[in-house]
C-alpha cells in the first residue's frame, strides 16, 4: 500500500524556528543541532552520536525527530557543509530507513516529511550535482494508483520528483496497462560493466519475452522515451520505430537493421536490459538521448535525485540508503535508482543502490522490472561485491527470471574465495537501539550464500555433473562457509540424483577433522543422510566418538543428545550395522532405555545382537501391560517412535526406572520388536495377555512356534470378517502353527476377488508365494489374474507368486510396461527377473534405468535414507542383470 501525504508544505528549517521547550528533550536536541554547524569535527561527530542515543523510544522515534529533520536536511543541502554523507545517513536512520515496514506513529510523520523534501525541487545554483546530471527533458507526472485516486488527501506532485512519467495503454480487452519509461533516457556509462560472456545458460523452463511489447513490459528501462510517448499516443512501437521518430533518417534505418527482433536487448556496450540505443555522449539523467543543442533549458532535479548525483560518494551512498525510508510514499523510485546505477562509478554506492532498488521495487508493479535489473546487474557488473549482492537479492525473490548460470556459478565461487559475507555487518552499540532493522538482520545473518548455491545448483535440473563439480570446488576452498554450504547441498543432491559419490563421501569424511566445529557437524549430517553410501567413511565416523567407558550424559556426549535421541554418528554407524557400536547400545539400553530409535537400531542387527536379549526381557518384565483392547493398533508394525521424555532422577532399580518412566504401550511394543528380532523364541512369554489385533498378530508371527499358546485365538481371527485382520491371522497361523491349509483358505478368498482392495490382494498373493503350495486351479487363477488385472502392484505380485508356485516365467516376461508405468515396483520386478533368469528380456529396461540420473523414488523434497538404500539396491540388481545379459 502507498500511504498518502496529508500535507506537502515544508516546515520551518532553522534550529531556532521551533519551540523546542514543548518537545521532550527539545533543548538538548537544539544544542546538538547547533553543534552540527561548528567547525570542530569531534564536536560534530559527538553531536551525531548523541542524536542517535536520544532518538529511540521502543520501535518508534520521538516527536523531536520530525521537528529536527528540516534543519538536518538544510545542512545536507548546503554544499559547503562538511560530512554531509554521515549526516544524510543519520537522517535516513532517524526516519526509519531500516524499518521499512513501520508506517505509523512518529516514524510515519518523519517519513512523510522526508518524502516531501525528497520530491521538492531545489534551485539550480545550489544543486550539489554536476551540470551533466541535470533533470529530465520535460516536466513529468505519475499516474495515480487506484487507492490514491479514491483518497481525498493530497499526494506528492510528480513534477517535483524528476522521475520518468507513466503512461497508460488501453488494450483490446479494455484493461489499462501502465508503462513507466525510463531506460531510453539514461546515458550509457560502461566503466563498471564486465565483458559479456559468450554463452548464457538461463534457467530451463523460464519464459523469455517473445516480442518487443513483452520485453518492454517487464524491463524497467525498455519502455519508449518520454518524448516519443508524448508524440505517439499508442506508444507500443518497437525500438526501430522509436528510433525513427527521434533521430535522423540514417539513424532510423541503422536502428531498424540492428535492433534485436522482439526485444530492446542489451547491446555490446552492456546497456541496461530493454533499453533503447543511447547516444555516445553523456546525456542528462531522465533526458531523451540525442537531443539537439536547441533544446530549451531543463529544470533542476528533485532534492533526492540531486543528492544521488552528488560529487561526494558518501552523499550518494547515503542518498541511496535514504530511498528505503520513502519508497512506500514515492511511487516510481525504481527508475531513478536504476538510472543512477548505470551512471554510478563507485562500487560501494552501487551495492547500496541494488539493495535499495529491491525495497523500492516491492511497491506497486515494480517487482518484475526489479528482477530483470537484478539479473542484468548480477551478470554484467565489473565489481564482485556488486554482482554477488545482486545475485543474492535476486535469489531471495520469488520466481527469478532467466540468468546466466555459468556466470552466477563463477561469481559465487569467487565470493567464497574472497571471503565476502564471512562476518555480519558491524553494528554500533551507541545507535543499536535506533536501528531495529539492522538488529534483526544481524540476528538473522548467515555466513556464505546458501540460497544462491541452492538456486544455482538446482538450475541444472537433472544434470548431475555440473552440480557435483560446483560442490567439489566449494569443498576444496579454504573457507568454512563454502564447505558448510556445500555439505548441506550435497545431501539434497545425493537424495535426488545418482552419481559416483565416493569422492564426495571421502572428502566429507576428511572434513570430520576440520578445525571449524560447524563444518564437522555439517559433514556428519551429510554422511548420516546418505545411507549405505556413507560406508567408506565408517572408520572416520567411529573416530569421532569417545570411548564407551565414559559416563553417558545426554546433551554432553555425542552418543545421546539432550532430547534423548541418538547422536548422528551413532545413528549412522547403527544404520550401517557396524558392530563396534553394539556395546554402547547395550549400555544405553541399560541406563537410558527410553532413548528414541534405540530399539529399532538394535532390532536391525538381528541375531548379531542376541547378547542384548537378557536386558530386553528385564525391561519388559518391568513394564506393566495395558488393559486397553485397542493398544498399539494405530502403530505401524515396522516403525515405532517413542515420545521424547526428559530424563528424571535415577532410581536404584532398573526395573523401577523403566516402569516409572516408560510404562506405556509404545515402549513395550518397541522392546518386544527388538526382542523378537534378536531372539524370537524368548518373546512368547510377553505376548500372553495381549489382545488380538494387527500389531499383536504381527508380533506373534515374528515370534513363530514359541507363541503356540495363542493358536486358538489366532484361529478365531481367521473368520472375523475384517480383511486386514484375517490376512494377518493367516500369516500368523502358518508361522506359529504351521497350518498352511488354513492360511491358504484365507488367501484364496482375497487374491483374485475384484472387490478386494489392491493392497489386500498383494498381501494374499505374497502369502501364497511363501506357502509354495502348487494347486492347478489356483495356478490357472493366477495366470488369469496376471493377464486381466490392471493394477500394476497386483500384476507384479501375481507374476512373483506364479514363479515360486508353478515355475511359470511367462508373467515375468510381461512386466516391462509395469516397469515403465510404476517406478515404485522396479526393485521387486528386478528381483523377479534375477530369480527367473530373464536377463535378456530385462536388458533394455535396466540399460535405460542405469542411464537415468534421477532416482526411481525421487520427489521434489528429496527422499529419506531408506529410500536411497532402496534405489542403490535397484542399481546393483540392474548392473547384475546387465552383466548376465551380455
N, C-alpha and C positions, 0 to 999 in steps of 0.2 A: 504494500500500500504506500502511496506517495502522500505524505502529510502536507496539507496546505498551510500557507503563511497567513496569519491574521493581519499583518501589517508589514509594509516594506520601508517605512520611513526609518532612517538610521538615527539612533540616539546620539546624544552629545558624546564627543570623543575626548574631552580633556579630563585629566585626573581630578581637577578642582571643579568640574561642572556637575558632579554628582554629590548628593547629600549622603556621604559615607557614614555619618553618625547613625542613620536609620538602619544600616545594614549590619549584620553580625560580622565582627572583625573588620568592619569597614575602615576604621582609622589605620589599622595595620596594613591593609591592602593598599590604601592611598600612599602610605610611606614606601611600600615596596614598589609601587608603580613609579614613584618619583626616583627611587634608586636605580631603576632601569634606564634612566636618562643620564646618569652620571658618566664620567669619563673613566672611572676605575673598573677594570674588568672583574676584579674579585667581588666588588660590590654588586655588579650586575649579575654575576653567577649566583651569589648568595641570595639575591632577590628572587631569581627564578626558582631556586630550590625552595625558598620559603613560601612562594605562591603555591607550589605543588603540595607542600606539607599542610597548608591551610585549606586546600581545596576539598579533600574528600569528606563526605558525610554518608557513610554506608555506600550504596551504589549510585547515589545521586550527588551532583555537585551542589555547591552552596549558592545562595542568591547573589553574592557579590561577584560571581563569575560573569554573569550577564552584564553587570554594570562595568566590569573591568575590560571586557572584550573590545569595546570601541577604542579605548586608549591603547591597548596592545596592538590592535590592527593598524592604528595610526602610526605607531612606531615601526611596524613592519613595512608600511607603505613608503617610509622615508628612506631613500637610497643611502643617505649619509649615516643612518643608524647602524652601529656595529652589531655583529652577532644576530643578524636578522633570521638566520636559519634556525638556531636553537629557540629563538623567541617564537617563531611561527610554529615550531613543533610543540612548544608549550601551549600555544593557543589551541592546536588540534587536540591535545590531551585534555585540556580543560573543557572543551566542547564535546568530549566523549568520542573521539575518533576510534578508540579501541573498543567502544561499546556500541557498535552499530545497531544492535537490537533494541537499545534503550531509547524509546521515543515518548517520554513522559516527564513531568515534573520540570525541575530547573534545567536538566540536561536538554530537554526538548526546546526550552526557551533559548538556551545558549546555541543550539544547533540552528534554530530559525534565524537568530541574529547573525550567525556566521554565514548562513546561506544568503542572507540579504547582502552582506558585504561582498561575498564571492561573486554575486551577479551584478554588483554595482560597477558601472564604467568609471574609469579614472581619467584625469586629464593626461593628454599625450606628453606634456612636458615633464610630468612626474612619474611616468611609466618607468619601471625598472627594467623592462625588456628591451633588447636592442631594436634598432629601427627595422631590421629584417624580420622581426617577429610580430608584425602588426596584425590587426584583426582581419575579419572576413571582408569579402568584397562588397557586401551589401548587408543592410540590416536584415536579421533573420528572426523567425518566430518558430515556436514549438507548438504543435497541435496539442490541445488539452486532452488529457485522458478522460475516460468516461466518468470516473468517480469525482474528478475535479470539475468536470463540466456541470455536474449536478450540485456542486457546492456553491454556497454564496460567498465564501471567503475568497480573498484575492490570492493569486499565486505570483511568483517572481516573474516579471516580464522577461520573455526570452530575448528581447533586444539587448538586455544587459549581460547576457551570458556569453556572447560572441561564439555561439555554437551553430553548426550547420542546421538548416531548417528541416522540418519533417513534412513531407508531402503525403497526400492521400490518393490512392488509386482505387477506383471502383471497378471491381471485377465483373465478370459476366453474371455471377450469382447475386450481385448487389452488395457483397461484403466489402467493407472498407479495409484496405491493406495499407499500413503506414510504412514508409521507407525513409530512413534517415541518411541522407547522403553526406559523405564527408571525405572519403578517401581520395577522390579525384582532385580535391582541392589541396591536398597535403603535398609539400615538397618531398622529393625523394632524396634522403641522405643515407648513403650506404656505407658510411665509415665503420659502422658496427655490425655489418652484415657478413655472414660467413659465405664462402663459395658454395654454390648449390651442389648437393650430391647428385651423382649421375643417375642413380636408381632410387625410386621411392617405393616403400613397401607399406602401403596403408593397411589398416585393419581389415581383414577379409569380412565381407558382408556389409560394410558400411556404404551408404549411398553417396554417390558423387553428384554434383549439380550437372544436369543434362542440357541446360540451356542458359543463355545469358541472363534471363529473368530469374532463374533459380539461383544462379551464382550471386546475383546482386541482392537477392532476398536474404541470404544468410551471411554475406560478407559485410562487416562493418564499414569497409571502405570501398565496396564495389558498386555503390549506387552512383547515379549521374551527378555531375557537379551542379552547384546551385544555379549558375547562370543558365545551364541547359534546361533545368527543371522550370525555371521561371519562364523561359520562352516556349517550352513544349508542355502542353497540358498532360499528354499521355505519359510521358517520362518512362516509357517502357522499352525504349530502343536500346540496341546493343552498343558496345564500345565503339564500333566503327561509325555508326550513325551519329553518336555523340561527338566524336572527334570531327566529323564532317561539319557539324553545326558550329563548333567552337574555333576551329583552326582554318588554315588556308586550304585551297583545293588540293595542293600537293600533299599536305599533311593528312588530309582526309583520305586520300587514296592510299597513302602509305599505311595508315591505321587500318583501313579496310582489308588490306592484304596481309598484315602482320598480326592482327588481333586473333587470339586463340578462339576457335569456334565454340560458342556456347558459354563462355565464361570470361570475365576480365581477370585472367590468371596473372600470377606474378611473372614479371619479365626477368631477363637475365640480370637486371640490376637489383633483384631482390626487393621489389616494391611490395607493400603490404598486400595481403590476399584480396583479390577482387578489385583492386584499384585500377583506374584507367592510366594511360600513359601520362607521365609527368614531364614537365619541362626540365631541361638540364640546369637551368639557373635556379637559385633559391627563390621560392615564392613565399609570400606571407602565409602564416597559418590561417586556414579557412578560406583562402582566396582561390579563384579558378586559375588553373595552370595556363600559361600562355597569354596573360592579359597584356595589352599594349601599353605604351608609355602615356597614352592619352587618358588612361583610366583615372577617374577623379580620386581625390584623397579619401582614404578609408578611415572609419572611426577607430579609436583606440580599443584594445581588447578589454575584456572584463578583468576585474581585480584578480580572480583566481587564475585566469589564462595568462595574465601578465606575470604573476609570481611563478608559474610553471615554466615560463620562458626567461626567467631572470638569469643574469650573468653568474650569480653565485650558485654553485651546485648544491650547497647546503639548503639554500632557499628553495630551489627546485625540488629537492627531496622532501622537504617539509611540506611544500605545497601539494605534492603528490600524496603524501600521507594525510593531509587535511581533507582530501576528497572523501575519505571514509566517513567523516563527520556529516557531510552534506549530501551524500549520494542519494539518500532516500527523500530529500527535499528538492533536489535539482535533477529532473529527468534529462537524459541526453548527455550526461557527462562522459559516457563511454567513448564518443567520438573525439572529445577534447583530450582524453587520456591517451588513447592510442595514436592520435595525431601527434601528440607531443613525444610519444615513444619513438616514432620514426625519426624525429629530429634530435633526440637526446644523445649526446656523446658519452655521458658518464654512466658506466655500468651499474653503479650503486643506485643511481636515480632510476634507471630502467627497471631494476628489481622492484623498487617501490611502486613504480607505475604499473608493473604487471600485477602486483598484489592488490593495488587499489582498483585496477581495472576489473578484477573479478568481483569486488564488492559493488562497484558501480554497475556492472553488467547484470547483477542479480535483480535490478529494478526494471520493471516493465518487460519489454520484449528484447532485452539486450543479452539474454543468456546464449542463444545460438551464435550471434556475432562474436561474443567473447570467446567461445570455444574455438572458432576459426582463427581468431587473432592469437590465442594461446598456442595453437598448433603451429602457426606460422612462426611465432617467436621461438618456440622450442626447436624448430627446425633450422632457423636461419641466423639467430643472433651469434655474434662472434665471441661473447663472453660466456664462460662455462656456468657461472653462477646464475646468470640470467636465463640460460637455456634450461637448467635443472629446476629453477624456480617456476618457469612457465610450464614445464613438464609436470611438476608436482601439482600445481594448481589445476592443470588440465585433467589429470587422472582423478582428482577429487570431485570432479563434476560428473553428473550422470550422462551416460551415453556420449563419450568423447568422439569427435569427428575423426576421419582418417588422418593418420600421422605417419611419418617416416619411421618405421620400426627400427631399421638399422641405425639411423641417426640417434634415435632415443636410446638404443642399447649402448652405443658408444658414449653417449652423454652420461648415462647413469654410472657406467663403469669408471669414467673419468672423474665424476663427482665423488665416488667412493675412494678412488685413489688419491684425490686431492684432499680428502678429509673434510669435505663440506658437510654441514649439518651434523657434526660429531658432538657438538656441545650446544645446549639451549642458548637462546639469545639472552644476553645479560639483562638483569632487571635491577634498577636502582632501588635500594631499600627506602630511600627517602621519598620516592614518588610511587612506591609499590601500592599503597592503599588507593591511590587515584586510578591506577591502570588495572581495572578489573579484567579487561580482555586479555592483557598481557599475562596476568597471573594465571588465567585459565589456559592460555597457550603454553606457558611454562610447565604447568601440571600435566598437560596432555602431550607434551613434546616426546617424540620417539626418534632415536638416532637412526640415521640412514634414510633410505627411501623405499620402505617395504611395499607401499601401494604402487609406486612406479614400477618396481621389479615385477610385481604380480601382473599388472596390466601388460607390460612389455612381453612377459613370458607367455601369457595366455593369448597374445595376439598371433602367435604362431600356430594356434589351434592344435592340431594333431601332429604337427611336425616336431618330433621329439629331439632331433639333433641340435638345432639352434638353441632350444631351451636347455638342454644338457650342457651345451658349450657355455651359455651365459652363466649358469650356476657354477660350473667348474672354474671359470675365470674369476668369479667372485670369491670362491673358496681359496684361490691362490693368492689373493690380495692380502697384504699385511694390514688389514683393517677389521676390527672386531665387528663393527656394524655390518659390513659387507658379508662376513662369514655367517653372522646370525641370521640375516635376511635370506641368504642362500639356503641355509639348512631348513629354514621354515618353508620355503617354497619347494625344496627338494621332496619333502614328504608328500605334498599335494601332487607333485609331478609323478612320483612313484605310484601313488594310489590310482592314478588315472591312465597313464601310458606305460607301454612296455619298452624296455631298452636294456642294454647291458649296464647295469647299475653297480657292478662290483667295484670299479674305481671310485665311484661316488661313496659307496659304503666304506671302503678302505680309508678314504680321506676323512670321512666323518669319525671313524674310529681313531684316527690320529688326532683329531681335534678334541677328543675326550681328555687329552692332556694339555689343552690350551691354557694360557695364563688367565684369560678372561672367564670368570665363572658363568656369565650368561652364554658365552659360546659353548662351554662344556655342557650346560643344561640344554641348549638347542640341539647339539649333536646327539645327546642321549634321547631327547624327544623324537628326533628324526629316526634313529635306529629302532626305537620302540614302535614306531608307526609303520614299519615296512615288513613286518612279519619274518618269514623264513629268509628273506633277502639279507637280514642282519646277521646270519650265521657266521660269515667271515670275521665279524667284529666281536664274537663271543668272548674271546680271551681279553680283549681290551675293555669290554664292559665288566668282566669279572674283576679286573684290576682296579676298578673304581670303587668296589665295595670293601668296607673294613672287615677285619677278622670277625668270625662268628662268635668268638668268646667274649666280645664286648657286650656290655649291657644294652638292651634294646630300649630306647626311649623314643616314643612316637614324636615326630617333628624334629628330632635332633639326630636322627640316624637315617642314612639312605635306604635302610631296609623297610621302614614303615614311616609314612608321613603323618602329619598332625591329625588328619581326618580319618586315621585308621585304615588307610589304603596302602597297598604295597608300593614301594618306590618304583620308578620307571625301569631302573636297572634290573631289579628283581623280577618285575613283570616280563621284561624282555627275555631274560635267561629262562624263566619258567615256561614262557611260551615256546621257547626253542627246546624244551625238555632237557635242559642242562642239569645233570645230576649233581653238580657241585653246589647247587643251592638247596638240595633236599635237607641237609642238616639244619639249615636256618629255617626252612619251612616247618620242620618239626618243632623247633624252639618257639616259633610264632604260634603254632597250634597249641602249645602247652601254656604259653604266657599270655598271648593275645588271641584267644580263639575266635573273636568276632571280627578279625581283620577282613576287609572286603576283598573278595575274589580269592582268598587264600585256599578255600576248599575246592574251588573249581580248578585251580592250578595243580593242587595235589591229585585230584582225580585224573588230570591229563597224563600223569606219569604211569597210571595203571599199576600193573604188578610190580614195577620197579620201586614203588613207594609202599610196599607191603609192610615195611617196618613201622609205619605210622598207624597201623590198624588198632593197636592197643590204646593209643591216645585217643583215637576217634571213638572207640567204644566207651572209654571212660567218660568222655564228654557227652555222649549220647545218653548214658545212664543218668547223668545229672540234669538232663532236660526233661521236664515232665511233659508227657503227651497231652495235646489239647483235646477237649471233648467236642469240639466243633465238627459237625458232619461235613462241612464244606472246606475243611482245612486243605490248603495247598492246591486246590483245584484250579485256581487262577494262575498258577505259576507254570511257565514253560518247562518241559522236562529237561531241557538242555542247559538253560541259563537261569540261575538263581542269584539275584543281587541282594545283598544284605543291607539293612539300614545302617547308616553311618552313626554309630553310638559313641559318645565321648567316653574316654577311659575313666573308670572310677578307682576308688581305693582298692588295693589288692587284699582280698580276704585270705585267710590262712589256708583254705582248701580250694583246690582247682574245681572240684565239683560244685562248691558253693558259689564260686565266681561265675561258672558257666550258667548255673541255674538262676542266680540273681540277676545277671546282666542280660542273658540271651535266652530266656525261657519263652521263646516264640517259635512259630512254625517255620519261619524262613531259615533260622539257624539249624533246626532239626533236619529239615529237608536237605540243606547243604551238607551237613555231616553225614547223612545217610548216603547221598550220592557219592561222596568221597570214599566212604567205607565200601560201598558196593563196587566201586571202580578198582580199589586196591585189593580187597579181599571179599568177594561176593558171598562166599559161603558163611561168613561171620555176621551177616546183616539180618538174617531171618528173625532172630530173637527181637529185633527192634521194630519189626513190621507186624507184630501180632495183633495189636489193637487199632491199627489204622483203618478208617472206613474205606470201602472200595470206591475209588474214583479214578480219574485218569492218571493222576500222579502216583497213587498207590499201586495201580496196575503196572505202570511203567517200572516202578521200583521192584515189584515182585518179579517181573520178567527179567530184570537185571540180576536179581538175587538167584534165580534159577531153582534147582532142585532143593536147595536149603529152605525154601518157603513152602514146602509141601503142605503144611498145616492150613494154608489158606485156600486149598484147591476147591472145597465145596462152595466157598463164597465166589470164587472166580467163575465156576460153572453157572451160578445163578446170573452173573452179569452177561453170559453169552446170549441170553434171550431177553434182555431188559428193554429193547426197543430203541435205544439210542445208538445210532450207527457208530459214532466215535467210541463210545464205551464198549460196544460189542466187539469192534475191531481190536481195541486194546486188550480186552479179555481173551480174544482168540490168540493173540501173541503170547499172553501170559500163560494160558493153559498149555500151550505147546512147550514153552521153555520150562515151566515148573513141573508139569505132569507128563510131558512127552506125548500128549494126546493129539496127534496130527489130524485124525479124522474130525474131531470136534472143531479144531481150528479151521480146517478146510471147508466144513459146512457153513461157517460164517463167511469166509472169503467168497464162496460160490454165490452167496446171496447178493454181493455188492459189486464184484469186479466188472460185470457187464450189464448191470441194470441201468437203463437210460435215465432213470430218475435219481440215480446216485450222484452226489457231488463229485467233481473230478478228484479232489484230494482224498476222498474216501475210496474211490476206485483205485487210485495209485497205491494207497495203503494195502488194499486187498490183493492187488497184483504182486506187490513186494512180498506179502506174506506167502502167497502161493510159490513164488520163486524160492523162498527159503525152505519151504516144505519139500520141494523136489518130488512131488507125487505126480507120476505120469498117468493120466486118465485120458482116453481117446476123446470122450465127449468134451472134456474141459479143454483139450488142445484145439478142437475144432472151434470152440467158442473164442479162444484166444486169437486164433487166426482171423476169424471174422471181426473181432474187436479191433485188431491192428489195421484192418483194411477199411473199416467203416467209421471208426471214431475220429472226430475232427480235433479233439483236444490234444495238443502235442505232448503234454506230460503223460497222458494216458497211453498214447501210442508208444512212447519210449518205454514205459513200464511194461506194456504188453510184449514188446519185442524182447526185452530183457528176460521176462518170465518164459517166453517161448524157447529161448536158447537154453536156459537152465533146466526146463522141464522136459522139452521134447527134442532139443538139439537142432531146432529149426533156425536157419540163418536167413531165410527169405525176408522176414520182417526187419532184420537188422540192415539189410541192403536197400531198404526203402526209407531210411531215416535222414537222407540228405535234405529234403525240404524242411523237415523239422529242425535240423541243424541251423538252417539259414533263418527260419522264422522265429525260433525260440532260443536265443543265446544262453539263457539260464540253464538249458538242458544239455549244453555242449559237453561239459565234463562227463556226464553219465553216458552220453552217446559215444564219446571217445573211449570210455572203459568198455562199453559193449563191443565196439569194433576191435578193440585189443583182445577181448576174450574170444570173439568169434573168428579172429584172424582175417577180417575183411580189410586188410591194409590197402590193397589196390583200389577198392571202391572208395575208401576214405581219403585217398591221396589228394584229390582235387580240393577237398574241403579243408584238410589240415594245411595244405600249402597256402590257401587263402588266409587261414587263421594265423599262421606264422608270419605272414606278410602284413598283418594288421597291427598297427601300433596301439590302438585303443583296446583296453581290457574288455573282455566279453561281458563283464558285470559292472562296467564303469557307469557312473552317473555324473551330473554336473557338480555334485557336492562331494565327490571322492567316495572311497569305499573303506570299510574297517579292515583291520589286519587280516581277519579270517577270509575275507573275500580276495585279498591279494594272494594269500596262500592257495586258495582255490584256483585262481587264474594261473598261477605259476605251475600248479599241478596239471592243469589243462595243457599248458605249453609243453610240459615234459611228455605227456601222452601223445601230443601231436608230433613231437620230434621222434618218438619211438615208432609211431605208425609210419611216418615218412621214411625212416630208416628201413623198416621192414618192406615197404613198397618198392624201394629202389634196390 
